[in-house]
Amino acid sequence: MASLASSSSSINFLVHVPAAFNGIGTKRRSRGKTSSISVTHSSLADASALLQAAHYTVDTCIKSGMVIGLGSGHASGMAIQYLGRQLRAGVLEDIVGVPTSVASASEAAKAGVPMDKYQDCLQIDFAFDDADIIEEGTLSAIIGRQRPKDEESILLQQKSILNAAKKLAFMITQSQYKGDLDGSIPVLIQSLNWMQTAEEIDDLFLGDAERK
């Protein structure tokens, strides 16, 4: 279980022990597994809020010696840059980053964050990422709306890294924290495993989802 709260009201922050992701789009609760999540809201402009959220995530959740999943997006990029500064200053040591995308790998290389490739057996202590929307009631997250179609394999890797992490933080603006999920939900399906994903979609929507 993880429960973190900021003393400041100017940070958007979610952290939880991750349940499984359905496809790449939403966080789905696993049977018999609970998560403790803390949320604080921001009254600042989006850029300032995300910068503070990025710093807060690194300062609060990352300790020396950890293996870290490096997310993709604006807030994740700022967190990677700040992580690099903390490493150069000696505040953190022996960190290994596992990038979720080409963009996050490039950002980590520029920031001087040591990296390793993701493997199924790799133990990831903590991961952070951007999210498109977080649902207020369930704290379900939608990610991957802005990715081009030719990055499907990268999205699958991102899903695997987020699922493998012991703890996971999403950094969002207040406008992304909504009462209900709306818009599209990206779902990536591997051809050899399409039946399992189709059944999970059917379970989620009680037969209302139309598969084409």
C-alpha positions, 0 to 999 in steps of 0.5 A: 500500500502507498499513501502520499499527500503533499503539504502544498495545495499547488501540486497535482499528484497521484500515486498508487500500487498499480492494478493491471492495465486493460489494453493501454488505455485504462487502469483496471482493478485486479480482483482482491487487490486494493490501492491507496491513492492520494490526490492534491489539486492545483490552482496554478497554471498548468505548466507551473503545476506540472513542474511542481508535480514533477519535482514532488514526484522525484523528491518524494518517491525516488530513493537511491538504488531504485530502478525507475520506469521513465514515462512519456509526456510533458510532465514526465520530461520535466521529472526526468530532467530534474532526476538528472540534476539530482543525480549530478548533485549527488542527492540521488545515486545508483539510479537506473531508468527504464524508458517507456518510449524513444522520447523518454530515452532521449530525455534521459540520455540528455539528462545523464540518467543511466538506463537499462532496457526493459525485460520481463524479469526486471524488477521496477521499484517505481514508475511515473507517467503522464495521463490523458484523463484521471476519473475522480471516482474510480481513479482510472487512468486513460493514456496513449491518446496522443501517440501515432499509430506507428508507435503501437509497439512502444505503447505495449512496452509502456503498458508492460513497464507500468504494470511491472512497477511496484508503485506508480505515479501519474502527473496531471493538471486539474483539467485532466482530473474529471468526474467521468471519463470521456472521449476515446479509450485506446486499446492495443491488441496483440494478434496472438492474444486478441481473444483475452482482450476482447473478453476483458472489454466485454466484461468492462462494458457488460456487452455494450462495446462493439467490436469490429 
